[in-house]
Amino acid sequence: MSALFGIAWRSAWNRRFTLALTLLSIALSTCLLLGVERIRTELRQNFASSVSGTDLIVGPRTGSTQLLLYSVFRIGAATSNVSWKSVQALATHKGVAWVVPLSLGDSHRGFPVLATTPDYFTRFRYGDKQPLVLQEGKPFNDIFDAVIGAEVATQLGYRLGEKITLAHGGGELEATAHADKPFTVVGVLARTGTPVDRTVHIGLGAMEAIHLDWAGGAPMPGVQIPADAVRKFDLTPKSVTAVLVGLKNRAAVFAVQRWVSGYPDEPLMAILPGVALDELWRVVGVGENALMLMSALVALVSLGGLVSVVLAGLNERRRELAVLRAVGAGLRHVLVLLALEGGIVTLLGVLLGMLMTALGIALLSPWLQSQLGLALHLSEPTLNEWRLLGALLLVGWLAGLLPGIRAYRLSLADGLSPRI
C-alpha cells in the first residue's frame, strides 16, 4: 500500500498544474459548504439567544412572527399599539411578576431607537439568561439621557457625553429630525451579539417629550416646545409598541396567554418567544436548505471535475498503466492507485478549503457583525461540519474508481503500442 501511495503521489505531482485547478475548485466548494453551515449554525444560535428569561411578549393582535420581528429584532413596524391602560392592567394580573414596555418608531442614523423603562436593563436577558451589562456609564435617568448598544458606539465612534439627535421613523427626511431636543449618551452596553448592540435606548417619557409638538408623524405648524419646557407636561405614554412579560410561575403561561387573548378593551395577543422563534426559523429554513443544496451541487461539480481531469489524463498515462499491468498489477492495484490519487487531491483541497474558511471568518466577522449583526466565531468544526468533510473525502476517493475501471479496460497491447 505504501508503494502504491508513493506512485500515486508522484503521478499526481507530475501533473500538478492540471490537478491544481481541480484542487482549487474542491477547496472553494469546501469553503462554500463550511461557510454556509457555519453561518446557518451561528444564525440559529443568534436567533435563539436574542431573548431569554421572558415568558411572554404582548402586542397588538397580529402574526406571532411579525410581533417577534419588530419587538425583538427591530425589523418592520407594528400595525397598531398597546394602550397604556392595557399595560397597567397586565402589570396587575395576579400571575404577572413584571412587565417591561417597549416603544419603537424612531431612529438615529439608521439605528433603531427603543423607548423603555429602567427595568429593561435588569429584566431583559439574552443567550443563557445573561443580563445586560454596561461597559461604561449608567442607565438613563434624566429625560434626555440615552444608552447605546456596543455596535452603535463602535460604528459611530460615540463616547460618554456625546450629543445625539433622534429622527422620526427611519430618518430619511431631514424634516423628521428632532433637532431641537438632543440627547446625551450616558451609557454604553457591552456587546451581546443580539439586536441590542444596534439599538439606542431612551426612556418612555423621552419618547413622549420629543413628540409633544408633533401630530400625525409631522411637526405641528407654528408650535414648538423647547427642551427645557417639556418637564411641565405629563409624559406618561398613551400607548406602547409591545410589552415583555415575566411570570411568577411559568406554569401559568397559558392561563395568562388566554387572558390576554380575551382581553375585552382591545385586541391583544401574547406569544411565547421560544415558539415564535421556532416558527420564524422554519420560514428562514426554506432559504437555508436551498443554499445548502446549491453548495452541495457546487461540491459535486468540483468532484466531477476531478473525475474529468483523471479521465482526460488516462490517454497520457496508458503506457504507464500498461507497464504496471505487465509487471503483475491487477484490477485492485489500478483501482487503488487512481482512487488514492483522487483521495490525495480531495484531501489537499478539503484542507485548503478549511484554511480558507477560517481565514474568511477571521477577516469577515467584524464586517458581518457591523453590517448584519451576525457574530461568527472561530471554533472547532461542529459535528455537521465533520460529516460534510467526511462526505467530501469519501466522494473524492470514490471519484477515482470510475477512471480506474476505465484504465483497466485499456488493453495491454494498446497500452504498450498505442495507436497514433
C-alpha positions as a Markdown table, in Angstrom:
| # | Residue | x | y | z |
|---|---|---|---|---|
| 1 | Met | 0.0 | 0.0 | 0.0 |
| 2 | Ser | 2.8 | 2.4 | 0.8 |
| 3 | Ala | 4.4 | 1.7 | -2.6 |
| 4 | Leu | 1.0 | 2.5 | -4.3 |
| 5 | Phe | 0.7 | 5.6 | -2.2 |
| 6 | Gly | 4.2 | 6.8 | -3.4 |
| 7 | Ile | 3.3 | 6.1 | -7.0 |
| 8 | Ala | 0.0 | 7.9 | -6.7 |
| 9 | Trp | 1.7 | 10.9 | -5.1 |
| 10 | Arg | 4.5 | 11.1 | -7.8 |
| 11 | Ser | 2.0 | 10.7 | -10.6 |
| 12 | Ala | -0.2 | 13.5 | -9.2 |
| 13 | Trp | 2.9 | 15.7 | -8.7 |
| 14 | Asn | 3.9 | 15.2 | -12.4 |
| 15 | Arg | 0.5 | 16.6 | -13.4 |
| 16 | Arg | 0.4 | 19.2 | -10.6 |
| 17 | Phe | -0.5 | 22.1 | -12.7 |
| 18 | Thr | -3.6 | 20.4 | -14.1 |
| 19 | Leu | -4.6 | 18.9 | -10.8 |
| 20 | Ala | -4.0 | 22.3 | -9.0 |
| 21 | Leu | -7.1 | 23.7 | -10.7 |
| 22 | Thr | -9.2 | 20.8 | -9.6 |
| 23 | Leu | -7.7 | 21.1 | -6.1 |
| 24 | Leu | -8.6 | 24.8 | -6.0 |
| 25 | Ser | -12.1 | 24.0 | -7.2 |
| 26 | Ile | -12.5 | 21.5 | -4.4 |
| 27 | Ala | -11.1 | 24.0 | -1.9 |
| 28 | Leu | -13.6 | 26.6 | -2.9 |
| 29 | Ser | -16.5 | 24.2 | -2.8 |
| 30 | Thr | -15.4 | 23.0 | 0.7 |
| 31 | Cys | -15.1 | 26.7 | 1.8 |
| 32 | Leu | -18.6 | 27.3 | 0.5 |
| 33 | Leu | -20.1 | 24.3 | 2.2 |
| 34 | Leu | -18.4 | 25.0 | 5.5 |
| 35 | Gly | -19.2 | 28.7 | 5.3 |
| 36 | Val | -22.9 | 28.1 | 4.7 |
| 37 | Glu | -23.0 | 25.5 | 7.5 |
| 38 | Arg | -21.2 | 27.9 | 9.9 |
| 39 | Ile | -23.4 | 30.8 | 9.0 |
| 40 | Arg | -26.5 | 28.6 | 9.4 |
| 41 | Thr | -25.4 | 27.4 | 12.8 |
| 42 | Glu | -24.4 | 30.8 | 14.1 |
| 43 | Leu | -27.6 | 32.4 | 12.7 |
| 44 | Arg | -29.7 | 29.8 | 14.5 |
| 45 | Gln | -27.7 | 30.4 | 17.8 |
| 46 | Asn | -28.1 | 34.2 | 17.3 |
| 47 | Phe | -31.8 | 33.8 | 16.8 |
| 48 | Ala | -32.2 | 31.6 | 19.8 |
| 49 | Ser | -30.1 | 33.8 | 22.0 |
| 50 | Ser | -31.8 | 37.1 | 21.1 |
| 51 | Val | -34.2 | 36.9 | 24.0 |
| 52 | Ser | -34.4 | 34.6 | 27.1 |
| 53 | Gly | -35.9 | 34.8 | 30.5 |
| 54 | Thr | -39.0 | 36.5 | 29.1 |
| 55 | Asp | -42.1 | 34.3 | 29.4 |
| 56 | Leu | -44.4 | 36.2 | 27.1 |
| 57 | Ile | -44.4 | 39.1 | 24.6 |
| 58 | Val | -47.6 | 41.0 | 24.4 |
| 59 | Gly | -48.6 | 43.2 | 21.5 |
| 60 | Pro | -51.5 | 44.1 | 19.2 |
| 61 | Arg | -53.3 | 41.2 | 17.6 |
| 62 | Thr | -51.2 | 40.4 | 14.5 |
| 63 | Gly | -49.0 | 37.5 | 13.4 |
| 64 | Ser | -46.7 | 36.0 | 16.1 |
| 65 | Thr | -43.7 | 36.2 | 13.7 |
| 66 | Gln | -44.4 | 39.8 | 13.0 |
| 67 | Leu | -44.7 | 40.7 | 16.7 |
| 68 | Leu | -41.4 | 38.9 | 17.4 |
| 69 | Leu | -39.6 | 40.6 | 14.5 |
| 70 | Tyr | -40.4 | 44.2 | 15.5 |
| 71 | Ser | -40.3 | 43.7 | 19.2 |
| 72 | Val | -37.0 | 41.7 | 19.5 |
| 73 | Phe | -35.2 | 42.1 | 16.1 |
| 74 | Arg | -36.3 | 45.7 | 15.4 |
| 75 | Ile | -37.5 | 44.6 | 11.9 |
| 76 | Gly | -40.7 | 46.0 | 10.4 |
| 77 | Ala | -43.3 | 48.1 | 12.3 |
| 78 | Ala | -46.4 | 47.4 | 14.3 |
| 79 | Thr | -49.8 | 47.9 | 12.7 |
| 80 | Ser | -51.1 | 49.3 | 16.0 |
| 81 | Asn | -50.1 | 49.9 | 19.6 |
| 82 | Val | -51.0 | 48.7 | 23.0 |
| 83 | Ser | -52.7 | 51.3 | 25.2 |
| 84 | Trp | -51.1 | 52.3 | 28.5 |
| 85 | Lys | -54.3 | 51.3 | 30.3 |
| 86 | Ser | -53.8 | 47.8 | 29.0 |
| 87 | Val | -50.2 | 47.7 | 30.1 |
| 88 | Gln | -51.2 | 48.7 | 33.6 |
| 89 | Ala | -53.9 | 46.0 | 33.6 |
| 90 | Leu | -51.4 | 43.4 | 32.5 |
| 91 | Ala | -49.0 | 44.5 | 35.3 |
| 92 | Thr | -51.6 | 44.0 | 38.0 |
| 93 | His | -52.5 | 40.5 | 36.8 |
| 94 | Lys | -52.1 | 38.0 | 39.6 |
| 95 | Gly | -49.8 | 35.8 | 37.6 |
| 96 | Val | -47.5 | 38.5 | 36.3 |
| 97 | Ala | -44.3 | 39.3 | 38.1 |
| 98 | Trp | -43.0 | 42.2 | 36.0 |
| 99 | Val | -43.6 | 44.0 | 32.7 |
| 100 | Val | -41.2 | 46.0 | 30.5 |
| 101 | Pro | -43.0 | 48.2 | 28.0 |
| 102 | Leu | -41.3 | 48.8 | 24.6 |
| 103 | Ser | -41.9 | 51.7 | 22.3 |
| 104 | Leu | -40.4 | 51.8 | 18.8 |
| 105 | Gly | -40.7 | 54.0 | 15.7 |
| 106 | Asp | -37.8 | 56.5 | 15.8 |
| 107 | Ser | -34.2 | 56.0 | 14.7 |
| 108 | His | -30.7 | 57.6 | 14.9 |
| 109 | Arg | -28.5 | 57.4 | 11.7 |
| 110 | Gly | -30.0 | 54.1 | 10.7 |
| 111 | Phe | -30.1 | 52.5 | 14.1 |
| 112 | Pro | -33.5 | 51.9 | 15.8 |
| 113 | Val | -34.5 | 53.8 | 18.9 |
| 114 | Leu | -36.1 | 51.8 | 21.7 |
| 115 | Ala | -38.0 | 53.7 | 24.5 |
| 116 | Thr | -38.5 | 51.6 | 27.6 |
| 117 | Thr | -38.2 | 51.8 | 31.4 |
| 118 | Pro | -35.0 | 51.4 | 33.5 |
| 119 | Asp | -36.3 | 47.9 | 34.4 |
| 120 | Tyr | -35.3 | 46.9 | 30.9 |
| 121 | Phe | -31.6 | 46.8 | 32.0 |
| 122 | Thr | -32.3 | 44.4 | 34.9 |
| 123 | Arg | -35.1 | 42.3 | 33.4 |
| 124 | Phe | -34.0 | 41.7 | 29.8 |
| 125 | Arg | -32.0 | 38.5 | 29.2 |
| 126 | Tyr | -30.3 | 37.1 | 26.2 |
| 127 | Gly | -28.3 | 33.9 | 25.5 |
| 128 | Asp | -28.4 | 31.6 | 28.5 |
| 129 | Lys | -30.3 | 34.1 | 30.6 |
| 130 | Gln | -27.4 | 36.5 | 30.6 |
| 131 | Pro | -28.2 | 40.0 | 31.9 |
| 132 | Leu | -27.3 | 43.2 | 30.1 |
| 133 | Val | -24.0 | 44.8 | 31.3 |
| 134 | Leu | -23.0 | 48.4 | 31.0 |
| 135 | Gln | -19.5 | 48.6 | 29.6 |
| 136 | Glu | -19.3 | 52.2 | 30.8 |
| 137 | Gly | -21.6 | 54.8 | 32.2 |
| 138 | Lys | -25.0 | 54.2 | 33.7 |
| 139 | Pro | -28.7 | 53.6 | 32.7 |
| 140 | Phe | -30.7 | 56.6 | 31.6 |
| 141 | Asn | -32.2 | 58.7 | 34.5 |
| 142 | Asp | -33.0 | 62.1 | 33.1 |
| 143 | Ile | -35.4 | 62.7 | 30.2 |
| 144 | Phe | -32.8 | 63.3 | 27.6 |
| 145 | Asp | -30.4 | 60.5 | 28.6 |
| 146 | Ala | -29.6 | 57.8 | 26.1 |
| 147 | Val | -27.9 | 54.4 | 26.5 |
| 148 | Ile | -26.4 | 53.0 | 23.2 |
| 149 | Gly | -25.5 | 49.5 | 22.1 |
| 150 | Ala | -22.0 | 48.4 | 21.5 |
| 151 | Glu | -22.3 | 48.4 | 17.7 |
| 152 | Val | -23.8 | 51.9 | 17.7 |
| 153 | Ala | -20.8 | 53.1 | 19.8 |
| 154 | Thr | -18.3 | 51.3 | 17.5 |
| 155 | Gln | -19.7 | 52.4 | 14.2 |
| 156 | Leu | -20.4 | 56.0 | 15.1 |
| 157 | Gly | -17.4 | 56.5 | 17.4 |
| 158 | Tyr | -19.6 | 57.7 | 20.3 |
| 159 | Arg | -18.4 | 58.1 | 23.8 |
| 160 | Leu | -20.0 | 59.2 | 27.1 |
| 161 | Gly | -21.2 | 62.8 | 26.9 |
| 162 | Glu | -21.8 | 62.7 | 23.2 |
| 163 | Lys | -24.8 | 64.8 | 22.0 |
| 164 | Ile | -27.1 | 62.9 | 19.5 |
| 165 | Thr | -30.2 | 63.8 | 17.7 |
| 166 | Leu | -33.1 | 61.3 | 17.0 |
| 167 | Ala | -35.3 | 61.2 | 14.0 |
| 168 | His | -38.9 | 60.3 | 13.5 |
| 169 | Gly | -39.4 | 57.0 | 11.7 |
| 170 | Gly | -36.4 | 55.9 | 9.6 |
| 171 | Gly | -35.0 | 59.4 | 9.4 |
| 172 | Glu | -35.0 | 59.5 | 5.6 |
| 173 | Leu | -36.1 | 63.1 | 5.6 |
| 174 | Glu | -34.2 | 65.9 | 7.3 |
| 175 | Ala | -37.6 | 67.5 | 8.4 |
| 176 | Thr | -38.3 | 64.4 | 10.6 |
| 177 | Ala | -35.3 | 65.1 | 12.9 |
| 178 | His | -35.9 | 66.1 | 16.5 |
| 179 | Ala | -33.0 | 68.6 | 16.3 |
| 180 | Asp | -34.5 | 70.8 | 19.0 |
| 181 | Lys | -34.3 | 68.1 | 21.6 |
| 182 | Pro | -30.8 | 66.5 | 21.6 |
| 183 | Phe | -29.9 | 63.5 | 23.9 |
| 184 | Thr | -26.7 | 62.9 | 25.8 |
| 185 | Val | -25.1 | 59.5 | 25.8 |
| 186 | Val | -24.8 | 58.4 | 29.5 |
| 187 | Gly | -24.1 | 54.7 | 29.0 |
| 188 | Val | -22.7 | 52.1 | 26.6 |
| 189 | Leu | -23.8 | 48.5 | 26.8 |
| 190 | Ala | -21.3 | 45.6 | 26.5 |
| 191 | Arg | -21.6 | 43.6 | 23.3 |
| 192 | Thr | -24.2 | 40.9 | 23.3 |
| 193 | Gly | -24.3 | 39.6 | 19.7 |
| 194 | Thr | -28.1 | 40.5 | 19.6 |
| 195 | Pro | -30.1 | 43.4 | 18.2 |
| 196 | Val | -29.4 | 45.2 | 21.5 |
| 197 | Asp | -26.0 | 46.1 | 20.1 |
| 198 | Arg | -27.6 | 48.1 | 17.3 |
| 199 | Thr | -30.1 | 50.0 | 19.4 |
| 200 | Val | -30.3 | 53.4 | 21.0 |
| 201 | His | -32.2 | 53.2 | 24.3 |
| 202 | Ile | -34.2 | 56.1 | 25.9 |
| 203 | Gly | -36.9 | 56.4 | 28.5 |
| 204 | Leu | -40.6 | 56.2 | 27.7 |
| 205 | Gly | -41.0 | 59.8 | 28.9 |
| 206 | Ala | -38.4 | 60.9 | 26.5 |
| 207 | Met | -40.3 | 59.4 | 23.6 |
| 208 | Glu | -43.3 | 61.4 | 24.6 |
| 209 | Ala | -41.3 | 64.6 | 25.1 |
| 210 | Ile | -39.8 | 64.7 | 21.6 |
| 211 | His | -43.3 | 64.2 | 20.1 |
| 212 | Leu | -45.2 | 66.8 | 22.2 |
| 213 | Asp | -45.2 | 69.3 | 19.3 |
| 214 | Trp | -45.8 | 66.6 | 16.6 |
| 215 | Ala | -49.1 | 65.3 | 15.2 |
| 216 | Gly | -49.6 | 62.6 | 12.5 |
| 217 | Gly | -45.9 | 62.0 | 12.1 |
| 218 | Ala | -45.0 | 65.6 | 11.4 |
| 219 | Pro | -44.2 | 68.8 | 13.3 |
| 220 | Met | -47.3 | 70.9 | 14.1 |
| 221 | Pro | -47.1 | 74.2 | 12.2 |
| 222 | Gly | -46.4 | 77.2 | 14.4 |
| 223 | Val | -46.0 | 75.0 | 17.6 |
| 224 | Gln | -42.5 | 74.4 | 19.1 |
| 225 | Ile | -42.0 | 73.3 | 22.7 |
| 226 | Pro | -38.3 | 73.8 | 23.7 |
| 227 | Ala | -36.4 | 71.0 | 25.5 |
| 228 | Asp | -36.3 | 72.9 | 28.8 |
| 229 | Ala | -40.1 | 73.2 | 28.9 |
| 230 | Val | -41.1 | 69.6 | 28.4 |
| 231 | Arg | -40.9 | 68.8 | 32.1 |
| 232 | Lys | -44.1 | 70.8 | 32.6 |
| 233 | Phe | -46.1 | 68.3 | 30.7 |
| 234 | Asp | -47.5 | 64.9 | 31.7 |
| 235 | Leu | -45.1 | 62.5 | 29.9 |
| 236 | Thr | -47.0 | 59.3 | 30.7 |
| 237 | Pro | -47.1 | 57.4 | 27.4 |
| 238 | Lys | -50.5 | 56.9 | 25.8 |
| 239 | Ser | -49.5 | 53.7 | 24.1 |
| 240 | Val | -46.5 | 51.4 | 23.6 |
| 241 | Thr | -45.5 | 49.0 | 20.8 |
| 242 | Ala | -45.1 | 45.8 | 22.8 |
| 243 | Val | -44.6 | 44.5 | 26.4 |
| 244 | Leu | -42.1 | 42.0 | 27.7 |
| 245 | Val | -43.7 | 39.9 | 30.5 |
| 246 | Gly | -42.2 | 37.8 | 33.2 |
| 247 | Leu | -44.4 | 35.5 | 35.2 |
| 248 | Lys | -44.4 | 34.5 | 38.9 |
| 249 | Asn | -44.8 | 30.8 | 37.8 |
| 250 | Arg | -44.1 | 29.5 | 34.3 |
| 251 | Ala | -46.9 | 27.0 | 34.8 |
| 252 | Ala | -49.3 | 29.9 | 34.4 |
| 253 | Val | -48.1 | 30.9 | 31.0 |
| 254 | Phe | -51.1 | 29.5 | 29.1 |
| 255 | Ala | -53.6 | 31.0 | 31.5 |
| 256 | Val | -52.1 | 34.5 | 31.1 |
| 257 | Gln | -51.9 | 34.0 | 27.4 |
| 258 | Arg | -55.6 | 33.1 | 27.3 |
| 259 | Trp | -56.4 | 36.2 | 29.5 |
| 260 | Val | -54.5 | 38.4 | 27.1 |
| 261 | Ser | -56.3 | 36.9 | 24.0 |
| 262 | Gly | -59.7 | 37.5 | 25.7 |
| 263 | Tyr | -58.9 | 41.0 | 27.0 |
| 264 | Pro | -62.1 | 43.0 | 26.4 |
| 265 | Asp | -60.8 | 46.5 | 26.0 |
| 266 | Glu | -58.7 | 46.0 | 22.8 |
| 267 | Pro | -57.5 | 43.1 | 20.6 |
| 268 | Leu | -54.2 | 41.8 | 22.0 |
| 269 | Met | -52.1 | 38.7 | 21.7 |
| 270 | Ala | -49.3 | 37.1 | 23.8 |
| 271 | Ile | -46.7 | 34.9 | 22.2 |
| 272 | Leu | -44.1 | 32.6 | 23.7 |
| 273 | Pro | -40.7 | 33.8 | 22.4 |
| 274 | Gly | -39.3 | 30.3 | 22.0 |
| 275 | Val | -42.3 | 29.0 | 20.0 |
| 276 | Ala | -42.3 | 32.2 | 17.8 |
| 277 | Leu | -38.5 | 31.8 | 17.2 |
| 278 | Asp | -39.1 | 28.2 | 16.0 |
| 279 | Glu | -41.8 | 29.4 | 13.7 |
| 280 | Leu | -39.5 | 32.1 | 12.3 |
| 281 | Trp | -36.7 | 29.7 | 11.8 |
| 282 | Arg | -39.0 | 27.4 | 9.8 |
| 283 | Val | -39.6 | 30.3 | 7.5 |
| 284 | Val | -35.9 | 31.1 | 7.2 |
| 285 | Gly | -35.1 | 27.4 | 6.9 |
| 286 | Val | -36.5 | 27.2 | 3.4 |
| 287 | Gly | -33.8 | 29.6 | 2.0 |
| 288 | Glu | -31.3 | 27.9 | 4.3 |
| 289 | Asn | -32.0 | 24.5 | 2.7 |
| 290 | Ala | -31.9 | 25.9 | -0.8 |
| 291 | Leu | -28.5 | 27.5 | -0.1 |
| 292 | Met | -27.2 | 24.2 | 1.3 |
| 293 | Leu | -28.4 | 22.4 | -1.8 |
| 294 | Met | -26.6 | 24.8 | -4.0 |
| 295 | Ser | -23.4 | 24.4 | -2.0 |
| 296 | Ala | -23.7 | 20.6 | -2.3 |
| 297 | Leu | -24.2 | 20.9 | -6.1 |
| 298 | Val | -21.1 | 23.1 | -6.3 |
| 299 | Ala | -19.2 | 20.4 | -4.4 |
| 300 | Leu | -20.4 | 17.7 | -6.8 |
| 301 | Val | -19.5 | 19.7 | -9.8 |
| 302 | Ser | -16.0 | 20.2 | -8.4 |
| 303 | Leu | -15.6 | 16.4 | -7.7 |
| 304 | Gly | -17.0 | 15.8 | -11.2 |
| 305 | Gly | -14.2 | 18.0 | -12.5 |
| 306 | Leu | -11.7 | 15.7 | -10.6 |
| 307 | Val | -13.1 | 12.7 | -12.5 |
| 308 | Ser | -12.9 | 14.5 | -15.8 |
| 309 | Val | -9.3 | 15.5 | -15.2 |
| 310 | Val | -8.3 | 12.0 | -14.3 |
| 311 | Leu | -10.1 | 10.6 | -17.3 |
| 312 | Ala | -8.6 | 13.1 | -19.6 |
| 313 | Gly | -5.1 | 12.2 | -18.3 |
| 314 | Leu | -5.6 | 8.5 | -18.9 |
| 315 | Asn | -4.6 | 8.7 | -22.5 |
| 316 | Glu | -1.3 | 10.2 | -21.5 |
| 317 | Arg | -0.8 | 7.5 | -18.9 |
| 318 | Arg | -1.8 | 4.5 | -20.9 |
| 319 | Arg | 1.8 | 3.3 | -21.3 |
| 320 | Glu | 2.4 | 3.9 | -17.6 |
| 321 | Leu | -0.6 | 1.8 | -16.6 |
| 322 | Ala | 0.2 | -0.8 | -19.2 |
| 323 | Val | 3.7 | -1.2 | -17.7 |
| 324 | Leu | 2.2 | -1.6 | -14.3 |
| 325 | Arg | -0.1 | -4.3 | -15.6 |
| 326 | Ala | 2.8 | -6.0 | -17.4 |
| 327 | Val | 4.7 | -6.4 | -14.1 |
| 328 | Gly | 1.7 | -8.0 | -12.4 |
| 329 | Ala | -0.6 | -5.2 | -11.3 |
| 330 | Gly | -4.2 | -6.3 | -11.3 |
| 331 | Leu | -7.6 | -4.6 | -11.2 |
| 332 | Arg | -7.3 | -4.0 | -7.5 |
| 333 | His | -3.9 | -2.3 | -7.8 |
| 334 | Val | -5.1 | 0.0 | -10.6 |
| 335 | Leu | -8.3 | 0.9 | -8.8 |
| 336 | Val | -6.4 | 1.6 | -5.6 |
| 337 | Leu | -3.8 | 3.7 | -7.4 |
| 338 | Leu | -6.3 | 6.0 | -9.0 |
| 339 | Ala | -8.5 | 6.1 | -6.0 |
| 340 | Leu | -5.5 | 7.1 | -3.9 |
| 341 | Glu | -4.7 | 9.8 | -6.4 |
| 342 | Gly | -8.3 | 11.2 | -6.2 |
| 343 | Gly | -8.2 | 10.9 | -2.4 |
| 344 | Ile | -4.9 | 12.9 | -2.2 |
| 345 | Val | -6.2 | 15.7 | -4.4 |
| 346 | Thr | -9.5 | 15.8 | -2.4 |
| 347 | Leu | -7.8 | 15.7 | 0.9 |
| 348 | Leu | -5.5 | 18.6 | 0.0 |
| 349 | Gly | -8.5 | 20.5 | -1.4 |
| 350 | Val | -10.5 | 20.0 | 1.7 |
| 351 | Leu | -7.6 | 21.1 | 4.0 |
| 352 | Leu | -7.1 | 24.2 | 1.8 |
| 353 | Gly | -10.9 | 24.8 | 2.0 |
| 354 | Met | -10.8 | 24.6 | 5.8 |
| 355 | Leu | -8.0 | 27.1 | 5.9 |
| 356 | Met | -9.8 | 29.4 | 3.6 |
| 357 | Thr | -12.9 | 29.2 | 5.7 |
| 358 | Ala | -11.0 | 30.0 | 8.9 |
| 359 | Leu | -9.3 | 33.0 | 7.2 |
| 360 | Gly | -12.7 | 34.1 | 5.8 |
| 361 | Ile | -14.3 | 34.0 | 9.3 |
| 362 | Ala | -11.4 | 35.9 | 10.8 |
| 363 | Leu | -11.5 | 38.6 | 8.1 |
| 364 | Leu | -15.2 | 39.0 | 7.5 |
| 365 | Ser | -16.5 | 38.5 | 11.1 |
| 366 | Pro | -16.1 | 42.2 | 12.0 |
| 367 | Trp | -17.9 | 43.3 | 8.9 |
| 368 | Leu | -20.8 | 40.8 | 9.3 |
| 369 | Gln | -21.1 | 41.9 | 12.9 |
| 370 | Ser | -21.3 | 45.6 | 12.0 |
| 371 | Gln | -23.4 | 45.3 | 8.8 |
| 372 | Leu | -25.7 | 42.4 | 9.5 |
| 373 | Gly | -25.5 | 41.9 | 13.2 |
| 374 | Leu | -24.3 | 38.3 | 12.7 |
| 375 | Ala | -21.5 | 37.2 | 15.0 |
| 376 | Leu | -19.2 | 34.4 | 13.6 |
| 377 | His | -16.6 | 32.8 | 15.9 |
| 378 | Leu | -13.5 | 30.8 | 15.1 |
| 379 | Ser | -14.0 | 27.4 | 16.7 |
| 380 | Glu | -13.5 | 23.7 | 16.1 |
| 381 | Pro | -15.7 | 22.2 | 13.4 |
| 382 | Thr | -19.1 | 21.1 | 14.6 |
| 383 | Leu | -20.4 | 17.5 | 14.2 |
| 384 | Asn | -22.3 | 18.5 | 11.0 |
| 385 | Glu | -19.2 | 20.1 | 9.6 |
| 386 | Trp | -17.2 | 16.9 | 10.2 |
| 387 | Arg | -19.9 | 15.0 | 8.5 |
| 388 | Leu | -19.7 | 17.3 | 5.4 |
| 389 | Leu | -15.9 | 17.0 | 5.3 |
| 390 | Gly | -16.1 | 13.2 | 5.7 |
| 391 | Ala | -18.7 | 13.0 | 2.8 |
| 392 | Leu | -16.4 | 15.1 | 0.6 |
| 393 | Leu | -13.4 | 12.9 | 1.3 |
| 394 | Leu | -15.4 | 9.7 | 0.7 |
| 395 | Val | -16.9 | 11.0 | -2.6 |
| 396 | Gly | -13.4 | 12.2 | -3.7 |
| 397 | Trp | -11.9 | 8.8 | -3.0 |
| 398 | Leu | -14.8 | 7.1 | -4.9 |
| 399 | Ala | -14.4 | 9.5 | -7.8 |
| 400 | Gly | -11.1 | 7.8 | -8.7 |
| 401 | Leu | -12.8 | 4.4 | -9.1 |
| 402 | Leu | -14.5 | 5.3 | -12.4 |
| 403 | Pro | -11.2 | 6.3 | -14.1 |
| 404 | Gly | -9.7 | 3.2 | -12.6 |
| 405 | Ile | -12.2 | 0.9 | -14.2 |
| 406 | Arg | -11.7 | 2.7 | -17.5 |
| 407 | Ala | -7.9 | 2.4 | -17.2 |
| 408 | Tyr | -8.2 | -1.4 | -16.5 |
| 409 | Arg | -10.2 | -1.9 | -19.7 |
| 410 | Leu | -7.4 | -0.5 | -21.8 |
| 411 | Ser | -5.8 | -3.5 | -23.4 |
| 412 | Leu | -2.3 | -4.3 | -22.5 |
| 413 | Ala | -1.2 | -4.3 | -26.2 |
| 414 | Asp | -2.9 | -1.0 | -26.8 |
| 415 | Gly | -1.1 | 0.5 | -23.8 |
| 416 | Leu | 2.3 | -0.7 | -24.9 |
| 417 | Ser | 1.7 | 0.1 | -28.5 |
| 418 | Pro | -0.8 | 3.0 | -28.6 |
| 419 | Arg | -2.4 | 3.8 | -31.9 |
| 420 | Ile | -1.4 | 7.2 | -33.4 |
